[in-house]
């Protein structure tokens, strides 16, 4: 009986690890969240207008290559977002590619 415990536990660990790896791969493949619909280029003015309509105040935008950085405050809390100017999608936090 005891000789089956190690293989059973090993198999359970392998199955669990495969499930976690599959879930991680699925999450990594998801596109960034849509900020301005249309998957087309957006301007600083569009980003600023959208944020103000969402309740942001003191909104400031700057173009940084292919991205638009927007800073302001929501409910008194300072916030910053980065929008891909080519697609209108929010920049993924894991995307730290600064060569754009």
KAHU-V951054 format. One record per run of one state. SS is the DSSP state (helix for helix, strand for strand, loop for the rest). FROM is the first residue (numbers start at 1). TO is the last residue. Records with the same first field share a line. If there is no record, write none. Layout:
SS = FROM-TO / FROM-TO
This chain:
loop = 1-2 / 29-33 / 35-43 / 54-56 / 65-66 / 75-76 / 85-88 / 91-100
helix = 3-28 / 44-53
strand = 34-34 / 57-64 / 67-74 / 77-84 / 89-90
